[in-house]
């Protein structure tokens, strides 16, 4: 199993060096992205906040997603980009990071198989990514999605 501190270290250091901030809207990672970023001493210099946006109710209540977007299909790159934009705007950060997927052991209601996740980063650089692990192992998928999302943020920080 990955170590939270090792997963968050590079991104945390890059954010500190650049004097930039991040907010996170995650779903199927269940808070692991935020936990990895918060596992480092001094995380308050770059981590502003976030939430686990697991239901439509959370979309409306936590992200304050407009009513016409609340029922939009999750687990797509466009949805992840929308969530990343919303969390970034709501919390006034340099970067917004979002993730939505199907951890398993079965797929989600949209027809995506277990191991499917879409993630996006919005800031000076915008990028989205879809990964498919092909595995039904819920916890392993949560870790894989977290690692991929933090990797996407690292790529964006190195380009932006």
Buried (B, 14 or more C-beta within 10 A) or exposed (E): EEEBBEBBBBBBBBBBEBEBBBBBBBBBBBBBBBBBBBBBEEBEEBBBBBBBBBEBEBBBEBBEBEEEBBEBEBBBBEBBBBBBBBBBBBBEBBBBBBBBBBBBEEBBEEEBBBBBBBBBBBBEBBBBBBBBBEBBBBEBBBBBBBBBBBBBBBBBBEEB
